[in-house]
Structures are given as structure tokens and as C-alpha cells.
Amino acid sequence: MGLDAEAQFHVLAVDDSIIDRKLIETLLKSSSYHVTAVDSGSKALEFLGLHEEEEEVEQRDVNLIITDYCMPGMTGYDLLRKIKMLARWGRRILFETSSVIRCEQA
């Protein structure tokens, strides 16, 4: 028994690794979740309608954000901090993953 697109739990997966993004997407879609996968923090902010430069754009609603911690340009922590700072909605569930113990910025 499938849910229609409006009633589905929406997950935003953010990871610079194509392999990890596809794995998360495959696992969650097989459980009937609606999944949007992007490869960077800036693309996640753009998808959510939270770019600082943009004026009055419609914000997309997601129920869960799964993000890698170590990504070029913007770490998962920085992404979640920006979402919390820029978001106009109240509740969000945020979860971070990392396949490495140490994150070095280039």
C-alpha cells in the first residue's frame, strides 16, 4: 500500500559522494520515502529556498535532512547551522553522518 506524493515522508539527502547519495536514496525509496538527493550544502539551501541572496522564494518542506559532515565548500554542520539561522519554519529533524573521523578543509 503506497502513499501518495503529498503524504510521503520527504527526506533531503546531502552528500558529495555519488555512491553514498545513491545508497541512501535506494534504501529510503525502497521503504516508500520521497527522497531528494543533492551533492552540496549550497544545492541543499537552494532546494530548500534558503539562499541568502534570493528574495521571497517558496520554501520546500522536508521532514528529515541527512547530511555528510565532511564536504567541500560547506560542512554538514555549517549547512545545518545555516538552515537553522535562515529557516522561517519551526520544526526540523537534522541528522549528520560521516564516513571519516577527521575532516580537513582544503
ZINOR-V396042 format. One record per backbone hydrogen bond with DSSP energy under -0.5 kcal/mol. NH is the residue of the N-H (numbers start at 1). CO is the residue of the C=O. If there is no record, write none. Layout:
NH & CO
NH & CO
This chain:
7 & 4
8 & 4
11 & 9
11 & 34
12 & 64
13 & 11
13 & 36
14 & 12
14 & 66
15 & 13
15 & 38
18 & 16
21 & 17
22 & 18
23 & 19
24 & 20
25 & 21
26 & 22
27 & 23
28 & 24
29 & 25
30 & 26
31 & 28
32 & 29
33 & 28
34 & 9
35 & 33
36 & 11
38 & 13
44 & 40
45 & 41
46 & 42
47 & 43
48 & 44
49 & 45
49 & 46
50 & 45
54 & 51
60 & 48
62 & 60
63 & 10
64 & 10
65 & 93
66 & 12
66 & 64
67 & 65
67 & 95
68 & 14
69 & 97
71 & 69
74 & 72
76 & 69
79 & 75
80 & 76
81 & 77
82 & 78
83 & 79
84 & 80
85 & 81
86 & 82
87 & 83
93 & 63
94 & 92
95 & 65
97 & 67
104 & 102
105 & 103
